[in-house]
Amino acid sequence: MPKLKTHKGTSKRIWKTGSGKLRRRKAGRDHFRGHKSAKQRLGRGVSVSMPAQNPRVGELLPY
């Protein structure tokens, strides 16, 4: 059976931690942030991906 290909778009957006959790960047981090409050700016970091999405992402990132 041939090797599974990694979905490159997903691999650039989501990564696995050492414990196997999936991490992703939150939206709203690149520009148009100057007028937002510090709470809004600092609250947008990295989050754990939703567990319901993990099986699908696991297919896209086999390795």
mmCIF file of the N, C-alpha and C atoms, coordinates in Angstrom:
data_MODEL
# 
_entry.id   MODEL 
# 
loop_
_atom_site.group_PDB 
_atom_site.id 
_atom_site.type_symbol 
_atom_site.label_atom_id 
_atom_site.label_alt_id 
_atom_site.label_comp_id 
_atom_site.label_asym_id 
_atom_site.label_entity_id 
_atom_site.label_seq_id 
_atom_site.pdbx_PDB_ins_code 
_atom_site.Cartn_x 
_atom_site.Cartn_y 
_atom_site.Cartn_z 
_atom_site.occupancy 
_atom_site.B_iso_or_equiv 
_atom_site.pdbx_formal_charge 
_atom_site.auth_seq_id 
_atom_site.auth_comp_id 
_atom_site.auth_asym_id 
_atom_site.auth_atom_id 
_atom_site.pdbx_PDB_model_num 
ATOM 1   N N  . MET A 1 1  ? 0.842   -1.181 0.000  1.00 0.00 ? 1  MET A N  1 
ATOM 2   C CA . MET A 1 1  ? 0.000   0.000  0.000  1.00 0.00 ? 1  MET A CA 1 
ATOM 3   C C  . MET A 1 1  ? 0.889   1.247  0.000  1.00 0.00 ? 1  MET A C  1 
ATOM 4   N N  . PRO A 1 2  ? 0.545   2.270  -0.799 1.00 0.00 ? 2  PRO A N  1 
ATOM 5   C CA . PRO A 1 2  ? 1.408   3.454  -0.854 1.00 0.00 ? 2  PRO A CA 1 
ATOM 6   C C  . PRO A 1 2  ? 1.323   4.278  0.428  1.00 0.00 ? 2  PRO A C  1 
ATOM 7   N N  . LYS A 1 3  ? 2.325   5.122  0.599  1.00 0.00 ? 3  LYS A N  1 
ATOM 8   C CA . LYS A 1 3  ? 2.341   5.998  1.768  1.00 0.00 ? 3  LYS A CA 1 
ATOM 9   C C  . LYS A 1 3  ? 1.231   7.036  1.654  1.00 0.00 ? 3  LYS A C  1 
ATOM 10  N N  . LEU A 1 4  ? 0.729   7.476  2.798  1.00 0.00 ? 4  LEU A N  1 
ATOM 11  C CA . LEU A 1 4  ? -0.257  8.547  2.821  1.00 0.00 ? 4  LEU A CA 1 
ATOM 12  C C  . LEU A 1 4  ? 0.461   9.879  2.691  1.00 0.00 ? 4  LEU A C  1 
ATOM 13  N N  . LYS A 1 5  ? -0.136  10.798 1.968  1.00 0.00 ? 5  LYS A N  1 
ATOM 14  C CA . LYS A 1 5  ? 0.467   12.116 1.817  1.00 0.00 ? 5  LYS A CA 1 
ATOM 15  C C  . LYS A 1 5  ? -0.034  13.038 2.918  1.00 0.00 ? 5  LYS A C  1 
ATOM 16  N N  . THR A 1 6  ? 0.866   13.859 3.420  1.00 0.00 ? 6  THR A N  1 
ATOM 17  C CA . THR A 1 6  ? 0.510   14.878 4.398  1.00 0.00 ? 6  THR A CA 1 
ATOM 18  C C  . THR A 1 6  ? -0.149  16.036 3.667  1.00 0.00 ? 6  THR A C  1 
ATOM 19  N N  . HIS A 1 7  ? -1.253  16.544 4.202  1.00 0.00 ? 7  HIS A N  1 
ATOM 20  C CA . HIS A 1 7  ? -1.927  17.702 3.624  1.00 0.00 ? 7  HIS A CA 1 
ATOM 21  C C  . HIS A 1 7  ? -1.142  18.942 4.032  1.00 0.00 ? 7  HIS A C  1 
ATOM 22  N N  . LYS A 1 8  ? -0.466  19.581 3.072  1.00 0.00 ? 8  LYS A N  1 
ATOM 23  C CA . LYS A 1 8  ? 0.484   20.644 3.381  1.00 0.00 ? 8  LYS A CA 1 
ATOM 24  C C  . LYS A 1 8  ? -0.183  21.883 3.969  1.00 0.00 ? 8  LYS A C  1 
ATOM 25  N N  . GLY A 1 9  ? -1.398  22.206 3.515  1.00 0.00 ? 9  GLY A N  1 
ATOM 26  C CA . GLY A 1 9  ? -2.087  23.365 4.074  1.00 0.00 ? 9  GLY A CA 1 
ATOM 27  C C  . GLY A 1 9  ? -2.391  23.177 5.544  1.00 0.00 ? 9  GLY A C  1 
ATOM 28  N N  . THR A 1 10 ? -2.786  21.967 5.914  1.00 0.00 ? 10 THR A N  1 
ATOM 29  C CA . THR A 1 10 ? -3.077  21.666 7.314  1.00 0.00 ? 10 THR A CA 1 
ATOM 30  C C  . THR A 1 10 ? -1.801  21.629 8.132  1.00 0.00 ? 10 THR A C  1 
ATOM 31  N N  . SER A 1 11 ? -0.732  21.091 7.567  1.00 0.00 ? 11 SER A N  1 
ATOM 32  C CA . SER A 1 11 ? 0.514   20.971 8.324  1.00 0.00 ? 11 SER A CA 1 
ATOM 33  C C  . SER A 1 11 ? 1.119   22.331 8.640  1.00 0.00 ? 11 SER A C  1 
ATOM 34  N N  . LYS A 1 12 ? 0.796   23.350 7.847  1.00 0.00 ? 12 LYS A N  1 
ATOM 35  C CA . LYS A 1 12 ? 1.297   24.695 8.116  1.00 0.00 ? 12 LYS A CA 1 
ATOM 36  C C  . LYS A 1 12 ? 0.465   25.407 9.175  1.00 0.00 ? 12 LYS A C  1 
ATOM 37  N N  . ARG A 1 13 ? -0.750  24.931 9.424  1.00 0.00 ? 13 ARG A N  1 
ATOM 38  C CA . ARG A 1 13 ? -1.653  25.607 10.351 1.00 0.00 ? 13 ARG A CA 1 
ATOM 39  C C  . ARG A 1 13 ? -1.790  24.909 11.696 1.00 0.00 ? 13 ARG A C  1 
ATOM 40  N N  . ILE A 1 14 ? -1.638  23.601 11.729 1.00 0.00 ? 14 ILE A N  1 
ATOM 41  C CA . ILE A 1 14 ? -1.876  22.813 12.941 1.00 0.00 ? 14 ILE A CA 1 
ATOM 42  C C  . ILE A 1 14 ? -0.651  21.962 13.204 1.00 0.00 ? 14 ILE A C  1 
ATOM 43  N N  . TRP A 1 15 ? -0.272  21.830 14.481 1.00 0.00 ? 15 TRP A N  1 
ATOM 44  C CA . TRP A 1 15 ? 0.861   20.975 14.821 1.00 0.00 ? 15 TRP A CA 1 
ATOM 45  C C  . TRP A 1 15 ? 0.532   20.167 16.056 1.00 0.00 ? 15 TRP A C  1 
ATOM 46  N N  . LYS A 1 16 ? 1.237   19.056 16.208 1.00 0.00 ? 16 LYS A N  1 
ATOM 47  C CA . LYS A 1 16 ? 1.026   18.169 17.345 1.00 0.00 ? 16 LYS A CA 1 
ATOM 48  C C  . LYS A 1 16 ? 2.014   18.496 18.443 1.00 0.00 ? 16 LYS A C  1 
ATOM 49  N N  . THR A 1 17 ? 1.544   18.449 19.687 1.00 0.00 ? 17 THR A N  1 
ATOM 50  C CA . THR A 1 17 ? 2.424   18.618 20.831 1.00 0.00 ? 17 THR A CA 1 
ATOM 51  C C  . THR A 1 17 ? 3.051   17.270 21.163 1.00 0.00 ? 17 THR A C  1 
ATOM 52  N N  . GLY A 1 18 ? 3.938   17.260 22.133 1.00 0.00 ? 18 GLY A N  1 
ATOM 53  C CA . GLY A 1 18 ? 4.574   16.019 22.537 1.00 0.00 ? 18 GLY A CA 1 
ATOM 54  C C  . GLY A 1 18 ? 3.596   15.010 23.088 1.00 0.00 ? 18 GLY A C  1 
ATOM 55  N N  . SER A 1 19 ? 2.531   15.494 23.735 1.00 0.00 ? 19 SER A N  1 
ATOM 56  C CA . SER A 1 19 ? 1.539   14.589 24.310 1.00 0.00 ? 19 SER A CA 1 
ATOM 57  C C  . SER A 1 19 ? 0.480   14.162 23.302 1.00 0.00 ? 19 SER A C  1 
ATOM 58  N N  . GLY A 1 20 ? 0.552   14.697 22.073 1.00 0.00 ? 20 GLY A N  1 
ATOM 59  C CA . GLY A 1 20 ? -0.382  14.284 21.032 1.00 0.00 ? 20 GLY A CA 1 
ATOM 60  C C  . GLY A 1 20 ? -1.555  15.214 20.821 1.00 0.00 ? 20 GLY A C  1 
ATOM 61  N N  . LYS A 1 21 ? -1.636  16.314 21.586 1.00 0.00 ? 21 LYS A N  1 
ATOM 62  C CA . LYS A 1 21 ? -2.712  17.277 21.369 1.00 0.00 ? 21 LYS A CA 1 
ATOM 63  C C  . LYS A 1 21 ? -2.423  18.076 20.103 1.00 0.00 ? 21 LYS A C  1 
ATOM 64  N N  . LEU A 1 22 ? -3.474  18.627 19.504 1.00 0.00 ? 22 LEU A N  1 
ATOM 65  C CA . LEU A 1 22 ? -3.326  19.434 18.304 1.00 0.00 ? 22 LEU A CA 1 
ATOM 66  C C  . LEU A 1 22 ? -3.433  20.902 18.681 1.00 0.00 ? 22 LEU A C  1 
ATOM 67  N N  . ARG A 1 23 ? -2.492  21.718 18.206 1.00 0.00 ? 23 ARG A N  1 
ATOM 68  C CA . ARG A 1 23 ? -2.488  23.141 18.507 1.00 0.00 ? 23 ARG A CA 1 
ATOM 69  C C  . ARG A 1 23 ? -2.684  23.920 17.214 1.00 0.00 ? 23 ARG A C  1 
ATOM 70  N N  . ARG A 1 24 ? -3.273  25.112 17.339 1.00 0.00 ? 24 ARG A N  1 
ATOM 71  C CA . ARG A 1 24 ? -3.464  25.973 16.177 1.00 0.00 ? 24 ARG A CA 1 
ATOM 72  C C  . ARG A 1 24 ? -3.414  27.424 16.620 1.00 0.00 ? 24 ARG A C  1 
ATOM 73  N N  . ARG A 1 25 ? -3.126  28.307 15.694 1.00 0.00 ? 25 ARG A N  1 
ATOM 74  C CA . ARG A 1 25 ? -3.143  29.742 15.970 1.00 0.00 ? 25 ARG A CA 1 
ATOM 75  C C  . ARG A 1 25 ? -4.572  30.250 15.881 1.00 0.00 ? 25 ARG A C  1 
ATOM 76  N N  . LYS A 1 26 ? -4.879  31.233 16.706 1.00 0.00 ? 26 LYS A N  1 
ATOM 77  C CA . LYS A 1 26 ? -6.192  31.861 16.620 1.00 0.00 ? 26 LYS A CA 1 
ATOM 78  C C  . LYS A 1 26 ? -6.164  32.951 15.553 1.00 0.00 ? 26 LYS A C  1 
ATOM 79  N N  . ALA A 1 27 ? -7.336  33.279 15.051 1.00 0.00 ? 27 ALA A N  1 
ATOM 80  C CA . ALA A 1 27 ? -7.449  34.317 14.031 1.00 0.00 ? 27 ALA A CA 1 
ATOM 81  C C  . ALA A 1 27 ? -7.264  35.697 14.649 1.00 0.00 ? 27 ALA A C  1 
ATOM 82  N N  . GLY A 1 28 ? -6.983  36.683 13.812 1.00 0.00 ? 28 GLY A N  1 
ATOM 83  C CA . GLY A 1 28 ? -6.902  38.058 14.266 1.00 0.00 ? 28 GLY A CA 1 
ATOM 84  C C  . GLY A 1 28 ? -5.575  38.434 14.876 1.00 0.00 ? 28 GLY A C  1 
ATOM 85  N N  . ARG A 1 29 ? -4.471  37.844 14.435 1.00 0.00 ? 29 ARG A N  1 
ATOM 86  C CA . ARG A 1 29 ? -3.163  38.103 15.033 1.00 0.00 ? 29 ARG A CA 1 
ATOM 87  C C  . ARG A 1 29 ? -2.222  38.881 14.120 1.00 0.00 ? 29 ARG A C  1 
ATOM 88  N N  . ASP A 1 30 ? -2.566  39.105 12.875 1.00 0.00 ? 30 ASP A N  1 
ATOM 89  C CA . ASP A 1 30 ? -1.578  39.618 11.935 1.00 0.00 ? 30 ASP A CA 1 
ATOM 90  C C  . ASP A 1 30 ? -1.606  41.132 11.733 1.00 0.00 ? 30 ASP A C  1 
ATOM 91  N N  . HIS A 1 31 ? -2.758  41.723 11.587 1.00 0.00 ? 31 HIS A N  1 
ATOM 92  C CA . HIS A 1 31 ? -2.804  43.169 11.371 1.00 0.00 ? 31 HIS A CA 1 
ATOM 93  C C  . HIS A 1 31 ? -4.151  43.688 11.848 1.00 0.00 ? 31 HIS A C  1 
ATOM 94  N N  . PHE A 1 32 ? -4.321  45.010 11.833 1.00 0.00 ? 32 PHE A N  1 
ATOM 95  C CA . PHE A 1 32 ? -5.523  45.689 12.346 1.00 0.00 ? 32 PHE A CA 1 
ATOM 96  C C  . PHE A 1 32 ? -5.710  45.436 13.837 1.00 0.00 ? 32 PHE A C  1 
ATOM 97  N N  . ARG A 1 33 ? -4.621  45.449 14.594 1.00 0.00 ? 33 ARG A N  1 
ATOM 98  C CA . ARG A 1 33 ? -4.729  45.173 16.024 1.00 0.00 ? 33 ARG A CA 1 
ATOM 99  C C  . ARG A 1 33 ? -4.490  46.407 16.876 1.00 0.00 ? 33 ARG A C  1 
ATOM 100 N N  . GLY A 1 34 ? -4.105  47.521 16.260 1.00 0.00 ? 34 GLY A N  1 
ATOM 101 C CA . GLY A 1 34 ? -3.717  48.698 17.029 1.00 0.00 ? 34 GLY A CA 1 
ATOM 102 C C  . GLY A 1 34 ? -4.849  49.303 17.832 1.00 0.00 ? 34 GLY A C  1 
ATOM 103 N N  . HIS A 1 35 ? -6.061  49.253 17.335 1.00 0.00 ? 35 HIS A N  1 
ATOM 104 C CA . HIS A 1 35 ? -7.187  49.897 18.004 1.00 0.00 ? 35 HIS A CA 1 
ATOM 105 C C  . HIS A 1 35 ? -7.872  48.991 19.027 1.00 0.00 ? 35 HIS A C  1 
ATOM 106 N N  . LYS A 1 36 ? -7.413  47.765 19.165 1.00 0.00 ? 36 LYS A N  1 
ATOM 107 C CA . LYS A 1 36 ? -8.061  46.838 20.093 1.00 0.00 ? 36 LYS A CA 1 
ATOM 108 C C  . LYS A 1 36 ? -7.475  46.976 21.489 1.00 0.00 ? 36 LYS A C  1 
ATOM 109 N N  . SER A 1 37 ? -8.250  46.581 22.483 1.00 0.00 ? 37 SER A N  1 
ATOM 110 C CA . SER A 1 37 ? -7.786  46.662 23.865 1.00 0.00 ? 37 SER A CA 1 
ATOM 111 C C  . SER A 1 37 ? -6.715  45.604 24.116 1.00 0.00 ? 37 SER A C  1 
ATOM 112 N N  . ALA A 1 38 ? -5.959  45.797 25.194 1.00 0.00 ? 38 ALA A N  1 
ATOM 113 C CA . ALA A 1 38 ? -4.897  44.849 25.533 1.00 0.00 ? 38 ALA A CA 1 
ATOM 114 C C  . ALA A 1 38 ? -5.488  43.472 25.804 1.00 0.00 ? 38 ALA A C  1 
ATOM 115 N N  . LYS A 1 39 ? -6.664  43.443 26.410 1.00 0.00 ? 39 LYS A N  1 
ATOM 116 C CA . LYS A 1 39 ? -7.303  42.165 26.704 1.00 0.00 ? 39 LYS A CA 1 
ATOM 117 C C  . LYS A 1 39 ? -7.614  41.412 25.411 1.00 0.00 ? 39 LYS A C  1 
ATOM 118 N N  . GLN A 1 40 ? -8.102  42.139 24.416 1.00 0.00 ? 40 GLN A N  1 
ATOM 119 C CA . GLN A 1 40 ? -8.405  41.504 23.132 1.00 0.00 ? 40 GLN A CA 1 
ATOM 120 C C  . GLN A 1 40 ? -7.127  41.061 22.431 1.00 0.00 ? 40 GLN A C  1 
ATOM 121 N N  . ARG A 1 41 ? -6.085  41.901 22.497 1.00 0.00 ? 41 ARG A N  1 
ATOM 122 C CA . ARG A 1 41 ? -4.850  41.580 21.789 1.00 0.00 ? 41 ARG A CA 1 
ATOM 123 C C  . ARG A 1 41 ? -4.141  40.391 22.417 1.00 0.00 ? 41 ARG A C  1 
ATOM 124 N N  . LEU A 1 42 ? -4.087  40.352 23.736 1.00 0.00 ? 42 LEU A N  1 
ATOM 125 C CA . LEU A 1 42 ? -3.340  39.303 24.412 1.00 0.00 ? 42 LEU A CA 1 
ATOM 126 C C  . LEU A 1 42 ? -4.117  37.990 24.468 1.00 0.00 ? 42 LEU A C  1 
ATOM 127 N N  . GLY A 1 43 ? -5.436  38.062 24.338 1.00 0.00 ? 43 GLY A N  1 
ATOM 128 C CA . GLY A 1 43 ? -6.239  36.853 24.434 1.00 0.00 ? 43 GLY A CA 1 
ATOM 129 C C  . GLY A 1 43 ? -6.194  35.975 23.208 1.00 0.00 ? 43 GLY A C  1 
ATOM 130 N N  . ARG A 1 44 ? -5.598  36.473 22.138 1.00 0.00 ? 44 ARG A N  1 
ATOM 131 C CA . ARG A 1 44 ? -5.573  35.722 20.884 1.00 0.00 ? 44 ARG A CA 1 
ATOM 132 C C  . ARG A 1 44 ? -4.209  35.079 20.700 1.00 0.00 ? 44 ARG A C  1 
ATOM 133 N N  . GLY A 1 45 ? -4.013  33.922 21.286 1.00 0.00 ? 45 GLY A N  1 
ATOM 134 C CA . GLY A 1 45 ? -2.731  33.244 21.160 1.00 0.00 ? 45 GLY A CA 1 
ATOM 135 C C  . GLY A 1 45 ? -2.881  31.926 20.438 1.00 0.00 ? 45 GLY A C  1 
ATOM 136 N N  . VAL A 1 46 ? -2.391  30.892 21.079 1.00 0.00 ? 46 VAL A N  1 
ATOM 137 C CA . VAL A 1 46 ? -2.464  29.538 20.534 1.00 0.00 ? 46 VAL A CA 1 
ATOM 138 C C  . VAL A 1 46 ? -3.484  28.775 21.355 1.00 0.00 ? 46 VAL A C  1 
ATOM 139 N N  . SER A 1 47 ? -4.296  27.961 20.711 1.00 0.00 ? 47 SER A N  1 
ATOM 140 C CA . SER A 1 47 ? -5.294  27.193 21.443 1.00 0.00 ? 47 SER A CA 1 
ATOM 141 C C  . SER A 1 47 ? -5.224  25.729 21.029 1.00 0.00 ? 47 SER A C  1 
ATOM 142 N N  . VAL A 1 48 ? -5.851  24.903 21.834 1.00 0.00 ? 48 VAL A N  1 
ATOM 143 C CA . VAL A 1 48 ? -5.956  23.482 21.513 1.00 0.00 ? 48 VAL A CA 1 
ATOM 144 C C  . VAL A 1 48 ? -7.102  23.324 20.527 1.00 0.00 ? 48 VAL A C  1 
ATOM 145 N N  . SER A 1 49 ? -6.878  22.545 19.496 1.00 0.00 ? 49 SER A N  1 
ATOM 146 C CA . SER A 1 49 ? -7.900  22.317 18.485 1.00 0.00 ? 49 SER A CA 1 
ATOM 147 C C  . SER A 1 49 ? -9.091  21.583 19.095 1.00 0.00 ? 49 SER A C  1 
ATOM 148 N N  . MET A 1 50 ? -10.284 21.798 18.530 1.00 0.00 ? 50 MET A N  1 
ATOM 149 C CA . MET A 1 50 ? -11.479 21.170 19.071 1.00 0.00 ? 50 MET A CA 1 
ATOM 150 C C  . MET A 1 50 ? -11.400 19.652 18.929 1.00 0.00 ? 50 MET A C  1 
ATOM 151 N N  . PRO A 1 51 ? -11.737 18.901 19.975 1.00 0.00 ? 51 PRO A N  1 
ATOM 152 C CA . PRO A 1 51 ? -11.631 17.439 19.919 1.00 0.00 ? 51 PRO A CA 1 
ATOM 153 C C  . PRO A 1 51 ? -12.451 16.803 18.802 1.00 0.00 ? 51 PRO A C  1 
ATOM 154 N N  . ALA A 1 52 ? -13.563 17.425 18.426 1.00 0.00 ? 52 ALA A N  1 
ATOM 155 C CA . ALA A 1 52 ? -14.388 16.855 17.366 1.00 0.00 ? 52 ALA A CA 1 
ATOM 156 C C  . ALA A 1 52 ? -13.665 16.875 16.022 1.00 0.00 ? 52 ALA A C  1 
ATOM 157 N N  . GLN A 1 53 ? -12.705 17.777 15.855 1.00 0.00 ? 53 GLN A N  1 
ATOM 158 C CA . GLN A 1 53 ? -11.971 17.871 14.594 1.00 0.00 ? 53 GLN A CA 1 
ATOM 159 C C  . GLN A 1 53 ? -10.778 16.929 14.546 1.00 0.00 ? 53 GLN A C  1 
ATOM 160 N N  . ASN A 1 54 ? -10.361 16.390 15.678 1.00 0.00 ? 54 ASN A N  1 
ATOM 161 C CA . ASN A 1 54 ? -9.127  15.616 15.731 1.00 0.00 ? 54 ASN A CA 1 
ATOM 162 C C  . ASN A 1 54 ? -9.097  14.409 14.793 1.00 0.00 ? 54 ASN A C  1 
ATOM 163 N N  . PRO A 1 55 ? -10.174 13.626 14.652 1.00 0.00 ? 55 PRO A N  1 
ATOM 164 C CA . PRO A 1 55 ? -10.098 12.496 13.718 1.00 0.00 ? 55 PRO A CA 1 
ATOM 165 C C  . PRO A 1 55 ? -9.849  12.942 12.277 1.00 0.00 ? 55 PRO A C  1 
ATOM 166 N N  . ARG A 1 56 ? -10.499 14.006 11.850 1.00 0.00 ? 56 ARG A N  1 
ATOM 167 C CA . ARG A 1 56 ? -10.315 14.501 10.480 1.00 0.00 ? 56 ARG A CA 1 
ATOM 168 C C  . ARG A 1 56 ? -8.896  15.022 10.288 1.00 0.00 ? 56 ARG A C  1 
ATOM 169 N N  . VAL A 1 57 ? -8.398  15.782 11.265 1.00 0.00 ? 57 VAL A N  1 
ATOM 170 C CA . VAL A 1 57 ? -7.048  16.319 11.158 1.00 0.00 ? 57 VAL A CA 1 
ATOM 171 C C  . VAL A 1 57 ? -6.036  15.185 11.197 1.00 0.00 ? 57 VAL A C  1 
ATOM 172 N N  . GLY A 1 58 ? -6.328  14.142 11.936 1.00 0.00 ? 58 GLY A N  1 
ATOM 173 C CA . GLY A 1 58 ? -5.444  12.987 11.973 1.00 0.00 ? 58 GLY A CA 1 
ATOM 174 C C  . GLY A 1 58 ? -5.291  12.327 10.615 1.00 0.00 ? 58 GLY A C  1 
ATOM 175 N N  . GLU A 1 59 ? -6.342  12.360 9.804  1.00 0.00 ? 59 GLU A N  1 
ATOM 176 C CA . GLU A 1 59 ? -6.251  11.832 8.438  1.00 0.00 ? 59 GLU A CA 1 
ATOM 177 C C  . GLU A 1 59 ? -5.371  12.719 7.563  1.00 0.00 ? 59 GLU A C  1 
ATOM 178 N N  . LEU A 1 60 ? -5.447  14.030 7.798  1.00 0.00 ? 60 LEU A N  1 
ATOM 179 C CA . LEU A 1 60 ? -4.681  14.967 6.978  1.00 0.00 ? 60 LEU A CA 1 
ATOM 180 C C  . LEU A 1 60 ? -3.211  15.005 7.375  1.00 0.00 ? 60 LEU A C  1 
ATOM 181 N N  . LEU A 1 61 ? -2.923  14.703 8.649  1.00 0.00 ? 61 LEU A N  1 
ATOM 182 C CA . LEU A 1 61 ? -1.545  14.717 9.156  1.00 0.00 ? 61 LEU A CA 1 
ATOM 183 C C  . LEU A 1 61 ? -1.179  13.323 9.654  1.00 0.00 ? 61 LEU A C  1 
ATOM 184 N N  . PRO A 1 62 ? -0.901  12.387 8.767  1.00 0.00 ? 62 PRO A N  1 
ATOM 185 C CA . PRO A 1 62 ? -0.658  11.018 9.214  1.00 0.00 ? 62 PRO A CA 1 
ATOM 186 C C  . PRO A 1 62 ? 0.672   10.824 9.927  1.00 0.00 ? 62 PRO A C  1 
ATOM 187 N N  . TYR A 1 63 ? 1.664   11.726 9.712  1.00 0.00 ? 63 TYR A N  1 
ATOM 188 C CA . TYR A 1 63 ? 2.992   11.498 10.277 1.00 0.00 ? 63 TYR A CA 1 
ATOM 189 C C  . TYR A 1 63 ? 3.393   12.598 11.226 1.00 0.00 ? 63 TYR A C  1 
# 
